């Protein structure tokens, strides 16, 4: 009789541990945030008349959960372009007062930014392809997505 009770207690204990382990494992399988940089909408726009270079970027959140605060970094892979834009690489998307600009993306939503710089066209605009990368970061500065900008248009 004691052996049967002991066996039942051992089985109950093992079942309890099994369910605790299962709950722990399944709790890590919830939805996670994904941010995508829209390749079709993201581009460099050269305005020769106003001597401007604009980086236009669109981000998408295809998940059912909202993003937390996100920020953007631009990486310029050309020293001449860095000098002309008077920047250091990487540099962050900032507001008018020089503070880090953050934004949120709603579930299944999108968000776009544009940043313009004084720019004197010296080279054919096609040579700007691949010189700028855009990265989106979460609030802990983990990179969620990065894309090289290959589309260049004029206004």
Order of alpha helices (4+ residues) and beta strands (2+ residues): alpha-beta-beta-beta-beta-alpha-beta-beta-beta-beta-beta
